[in-house]
Amino acid sequence: MKILACVSTAEKSAVIDMTTRLAKESASKVILLHVKPSPWKHCKGYLEDVERTQIDDDLKRLPDVLEQFVAIPRRTMQEAGVQVNALVLESEDPVDCILMVAEEEDVDLLIIGAAGHHFFMERLFQPSIAARVLKRSKRPVLVVPFRP
């Protein structure tokens, strides 16, 4: 079995704990995925060129930070005996990216975190990434609740 575990900052430990437990019990392979947003998606037209250049310089250092973001969970899972690979990808739409990786890697299960009791209210007004993945995925999705 192959599991795609989607991690971001807020729910990382809940998703990692659940994924590690399931992977060990089922002898599954795991792909850890963190999708970082495209840097200018939400601020087009709001920044001067000088500000963008300064921020672009800062963003060039970001890959090292993001690699560390998945490195610790990957190491934790490997120490638990789980076969794991990690990906950090950039996308304007994280849901599209998650679903693309799920298809390309032919995963059997997606695991994603959602903020506990806020998850269902969020679906009514502004669907979260977890809600959108749950709605659009053709593959089984396990939503792991967490407290923000």
BELHU-V568202 format. One record per residue. N is the residue number from 0. RES is the residue in three letters. SS is DSSP state (alpha for helix, beta for strand, coil for the rest). OMEGA is omega in radians with two decimals (999 if undefined). NEAR is the number of other C-alpha atoms within 12 Angstrom. Layout:
# BELHU-V568202
n res ss omega near
N RES SS OMEGA NEAR
N RES SS OMEGA NEAR
This chain:
# BELHU-V568202
n res ss omega near
0 MET coil 3.13 20
1 LYS beta -3.10 32
2 ILE beta 3.00 42
3 LEU beta 3.13 44
4 ALA beta -3.11 51
5 CYS beta -3.08 48
6 VAL coil 2.96 43
7 SER coil -3.01 32
8 THR coil -2.95 25
9 ALA coil -2.98 22
10 GLU coil -2.97 27
11 LYS alpha -3.05 33
12 SER alpha 3.12 29
13 ALA alpha 3.13 30
14 VAL alpha -3.13 38
15 ILE alpha 3.12 41
16 ASP alpha -3.13 27
17 MET alpha -3.13 31
18 THR alpha -3.14 43
19 THR alpha 3.14 36
20 ARG alpha -3.13 22
21 LEU alpha -3.12 28
22 ALA alpha 3.12 32
23 LYS alpha -3.11 25
24 GLU alpha -3.07 15
25 SER alpha -3.09 19
26 ALA coil -3.09 19
27 SER coil 2.97 26
28 LYS beta -3.09 32
29 VAL beta 2.96 41
30 ILE beta 3.04 40
31 LEU beta -3.12 45
32 LEU beta 2.95 42
33 HIS beta 3.11 38
34 VAL beta 3.08 34
35 LYS beta -3.13 31
36 PRO beta 3.01 23
37 SER coil -2.97 19
38 PRO coil -3.03 23
39 TRP coil -3.08 21
40 LYS coil -3.00 16
41 HIS coil -3.06 12
42 CYS coil 3.11 14
43 LYS coil 3.10 12
44 GLY coil -3.09 11
45 TYR coil -3.08 12
46 LEU coil 3.05 17
47 GLU coil -3.14 12
48 ASP alpha 3.14 13
49 VAL alpha 3.13 11
50 GLU alpha 3.13 15
51 ARG alpha 3.13 18
52 THR alpha 3.13 15
53 GLN alpha 3.13 14
54 ILE alpha 3.09 18
55 ASP alpha 3.10 17
56 ASP alpha 3.11 14
57 ASP alpha -3.11 15
58 LEU alpha 3.11 19
59 LYS alpha 3.11 14
60 ARG coil -3.06 13
61 LEU alpha -3.11 21
62 PRO alpha 3.11 21
63 ASP alpha 3.11 14
64 VAL alpha -3.12 16
65 LEU alpha 3.09 27
66 GLU alpha 3.08 24
67 GLN alpha 3.14 18
68 PHE alpha 3.12 27
69 VAL alpha -3.09 34
70 ALA alpha -3.11 24
71 ILE alpha 3.08 21
72 PRO alpha 3.12 38
73 ARG alpha 3.14 34
74 ARG alpha 3.11 22
75 THR alpha -3.13 21
76 MET alpha 3.11 33
77 GLN alpha 3.11 24
78 GLU alpha 3.10 14
79 ALA coil 3.10 21
80 GLY coil -3.13 21
81 VAL coil 3.05 30
82 GLN beta -3.00 26
83 VAL beta 2.98 33
84 ASN beta -3.13 26
85 ALA beta 3.11 31
86 LEU beta 2.96 30
87 VAL beta -3.10 31
88 LEU beta 3.09 29
89 GLU beta 3.14 23
90 SER beta 3.02 21
91 GLU coil 3.12 17
92 ASP coil -3.10 22
93 PRO alpha -3.13 29
94 VAL alpha 3.10 32
95 ASP alpha -3.11 22
96 CYS alpha 3.13 29
97 ILE alpha -3.11 44
98 LEU alpha 3.08 36
99 MET alpha 3.12 25
100 VAL alpha 3.12 33
101 ALA alpha 3.13 32
102 GLU alpha -3.10 20
103 GLU alpha -3.12 14
104 GLU coil 3.13 24
105 ASP coil -3.11 22
106 VAL coil 3.13 28
107 ASP coil -3.08 27
108 LEU beta 3.00 35
109 LEU beta 3.05 43
110 ILE beta -3.10 43
111 ILE beta 3.14 46
112 GLY beta 3.06 37
113 ALA beta -3.06 37
114 ALA beta 3.02 29
115 GLY coil -3.04 20
116 HIS coil 3.13 14
117 HIS alpha -3.01 21
118 PHE alpha -3.05 27
119 PHE alpha 3.05 20
120 MET alpha 3.13 15
121 GLU alpha -3.14 18
122 ARG alpha -3.10 20
123 LEU alpha -2.99 12
124 PHE alpha 3.12 11
125 GLN coil -3.04 14
126 PRO coil 3.09 21
127 SER coil 3.06 26
128 ILE alpha -3.14 30
129 ALA alpha 3.14 38
130 ALA alpha -3.13 29
131 ARG alpha 3.07 28
132 VAL alpha 3.14 33
133 LEU alpha -3.11 29
134 LYS alpha -3.00 18
135 ARG alpha -3.04 20
136 SER coil 3.04 28
137 LYS coil -3.10 19
138 ARG coil 3.11 25
139 PRO beta -3.13 22
140 VAL beta 3.03 29
141 LEU beta 3.12 27
142 VAL beta -3.11 32
143 VAL beta 3.12 31
144 PRO beta 3.07 26
145 PHE beta 3.07 23
146 ARG coil -3.12 17
147 PRO coil 999 17
